[in-house]
Amino acid sequence: MSRLDSFIRRLTAQRDILNAITDLVGEMEGPVLEFGLGNGRTYDHLREKFPGRRIIAFDWEVRSYSASTPAPDDMVTGNIRDSGQAFLGIGAALAHADIGTGHDEIDAVTLTWLPQLMAGVLAPNGIAVSGLPLEHPELAALPLPEGIKEGRYFLYRRV
């Protein structure tokens, strides 16, 4: 499969999972956290799916399109591993992380801290969506929506 096809399938899986959990997350209290703002495409989608909900985005720096950039109070810059620690216990309804690089050695380092961060920011029964697998005792894998291949994207509930 070409890298372009792989990218399209990953983003399609991301969108389909976020669409599938909209009602589930909508029933919960708490903010939505977006780890990895990038150019703001997913942030923009989350705003559309959760109007009126506080969405806090994290990234090294702001590089998003101006129309897809959070207000300053909802944009956290710096190393996500470090800056995210201040949000442990926030009781998020949803935490989404699409910060994988596709380089196994780099992603292996991210996986030493990302599962703890995702579990730590979620409220009980909160939902984690990730481009990387999250092995953590407080995160239970949920079935993926129909049509999404196992291992393409990951979905969890905090127990």
Secondary structure, DSSP 8 states (H G I E B T S, - for coil): --HHHHHHHHHHHHHHHHHHTHHHHHTS-S-EEEE--TTSHHHHHHHHHSTTS-EEEEESS--S-GGG---GGGEEES-HHHHGGGGTT--EEEEEE----S-HHHHHHHTTTHHHHHHHHEEEEEEEEESS----TTEEE----TT--TTSSEEEEE-
